[in-house]
């Protein structure tokens, strides 16, 4: 059962109430029924919805598509259009927004729920991608070599400093095991195990290991990357010379 918050923007009270009852039966929270597009920004601020179901034909100064343009410009809230109309003009206007779906009335409950779940998933994926891009952008400019790996130590990201440091080596490239950079790969495996056992908010594991290319010792700081359920999904390596 989903606990997502869904805002309904529908000027027909009976239709809105039936839709609210359907969504609540599936476990969604519907804090309010909004009848006017101009009331949507305040409702977003107050209720912080995960998704908006937006009827296109609304009474008032602006219809659902005009409201969607406003919402898309000011808030990062996904929305799905509801409409009894599927003419070319309406569809063309709707396609100009960043809607996650378009449901033509009447629609069945299965189609409604599927559309909602797909929209929520897409929205989550976009947010995670944006966050990941921001995070990697910060790491890219970090002055010390940084590697991100999966749980097995396979490199998924290296910043500019890391690429410059290991520019002439096949080891250190995306997809290769970070173990190949060091002359003691077994010790690095033990290091990953120790880092994976760290509790959240615990300082990173720190250890000096000799580089395979030169034998020169380099200091590694290794910490786990955790997913939303606090499970280890990879590791971040920060390298530096003493």
Beta strands, then each sheet from edge to edge (+ up, - down):
strand 1: 6-9
strand 2: 33-34
strand 3: 51-55
strand 4: 78-83
strand 5: 101-104
strand 6: 146-149
strand 7: 155-158
strand 8: 205-210
strand 9: 217-226
strand 10: 232-240
sheet 1: 2+ 1+ 3+ 4+ 5+
sheet 2: 7+ 6- 10+ 9- 8+
end
